[in-house]
């Protein structure tokens, strides 16, 4: 009689589809509205920096946000690591500064640069630490503030959310995505 063994290990990296990261980001934006996500991130950040108050959101909403942002950061990291890129380079035609937002012209043209810059400055573990710290400090009253600079990772997260949304939006408009390696440097 043959024993059947159940494999309880994660299969995240095994047999991944070709565009798994894009699918994960699309799913993120299907479940989380961009504006609502940025507002919740802003709210969590502001309560994390206040000493004598805590966020009024339901803890389950905060926990879901925490988990969603961690998976979003990982998807962005793996998207950035791909050698054969699948994004468009759009030509800038008199783009208004309001359209650019936090992006530079190059970042608007190639949103993958936002992820490259963010992960050059911070690792996945540092982003996880930042997100966990924000959630921790926003949910209670503490005598001390976070020991690290929380503004730079916050700005990177906001820019990554915008860049991912821009990538998904452009993917829907144009099915042929290609970027040269030298565009990323």
N, C-alpha and C positions, 0 to 999 in steps of 0.2 A: 504494500500500500504506500503510495507516494504522499509525502507531506506537502501541503501547500503553505507557502510562507507569504505573508502579507508584507509588502514593502511600505513602511510608514515614512520613508524619507521623501522630502519635497522633490517634485519633478519639475521645478521651475526652469532649470537650465537644460533639461533633457528634451530633445525633439522640439525645440522652439521653432515657431513659424518664422518666415522671412522678415515680416514687418511687425513683430510682436510688440515692440516698444510703441509704435504708432497706434496699434490697436489698444494698448493699455492707456495711452493718453486720451484716445477717443472715448474710451469707457469712463475715464475720470471725468471728462467734460459732459458726458451723458448723465452721470450721477451727481455732479457738482457744477452749479452755474458759476461762471467765471467771476461775475460781479459779487455774488454772495460769498464765494470762497475768499476773494480779496477783502471783503468787508469783515468776515469772520477772522481772517488772519490779522487784520488791522486791530480788531477788537481784542483778540487774544494778546497781541503785542502790547497794546496800551495798558491792559490790565496787568500784564506781567511786570511792567515798569512802575506801576502804582504800588505803594507800600500798604495802604490801609483799605484795600477793596479787592473784591474778587468778581470774576465774570458771572453774569446771571444766567448764562446758557445752561441747558441741561447737560450733565456730565457725559451722557451717551452721545450727544452731538459733538462734544469736544473730543471724545475718544474716536469717533468715526472720522473726524477731521484729521486727527493725529495719524491714524492708520492710512488714510487716503493720501496725505501729504508725503508720508514716508514712501509709499509705493510710487507716487509721482516723481519724487527725487530719484529713485532707482531707475525708473523708466527713462528719465532724462539723461541719467549717467550712461546707460547702455545705448541710448540713441546717439549720444555724443561719441561713443567709442567705435561705432561702426566705420569700417574702412570704405565700403562702397556706399556712398551717400545717396539719399533719395529725396533731396529737397530742391526747391527752386531758388534760383537767384532772380529776383525781380528787379527790373530796371527802375531807378528812381526818376520820376518825371515831376519835378516841382512839387515835392511832398511837403505838406504843411507841418510845422513843428507840433501842432496839436495831434496829428496822426502819428508822429514818431513817439510821443509820450516819453518814456524813460530810455528808449532806444537811441543809439547813434544811427547815422545813416547806414553804416555797414551792417549793424545788427538788424536793422529793419530789412535790409536787402537779404541778409542771410541769418535767420533767427538762431541757427545752430551755434553761432558765435557767442550767444548769451550763455548757453550751457557750457561751452568750452571755457569761457572766462570764469564762470561760477565754480566749476570743478577744478580749475587751475588754482583758485584761491582757497577753496574748502573741499574736504573729502566728503564722502557719503556719511561716514561716522560723525563728522563735525556737523553736518546738516541734521542728522538724527538727534545729536546732542542738543542742538539749537532748538529744534521743534519740541523735543521732550521738555527742555527747560522752559520754553515759553508756556507750554501747557501747564506744567507744574506750578510755575509762579503765578499764572493767571487764575488758578483755582483755589487760592488760599491767601491768607494774610501772613506775611513773613517780615521779620525784622531786617533782613538783608536783601540786597538786590543781586541779580546774576553777576557772576564775577567776570564775565567776558563781554565784549562788545556785541550787542545783539542787533545793531542797526544794519551792518553790512550784510549778514546772512538774510535778514528780512528783505532788504532791497533786492538781493539776488533771487529770492523766492518769488517776489512780485514780478520781476523781469522774466523769470523762467515760466511763470504762469502765462504771461502775455505772449512770450515767444512760442510756447507750446500751442496756445490757441491760434496764433498766426500760422503756424505750421499746419495745423489741422484744417484751418480755413483755406489755405492755399492748396492743400492736398485735394480738397473738394472741388476747387475751381479748375485745377489742372492735374491730369493724371500722369504726366511725364515729369518726373523729378530727377534732376541730376545736378551734382555739384562736383567740381574738380577738387582734388586734394589741396592744391595750392590756394584755393579760396578760403580754406579753413585756417590758414596760418596768418 
